Amino acid sequence: MLRVEISLTYGEPAEKAASVATGQVSVTLKEPAGFKVIGTAR
């Protein structure tokens, strides 16, 4: 069995995932009735 432990700060994965490329995408949202609200209203 091989065990590997990796320690990263919170920002390290975000820094590595950051991209300077931008693009446009088209999305279709569900009807409002198709959404489920979780948590508490603020």
Helices and strands as residue ranges (DSSP letters): H 11-17, G 32-34
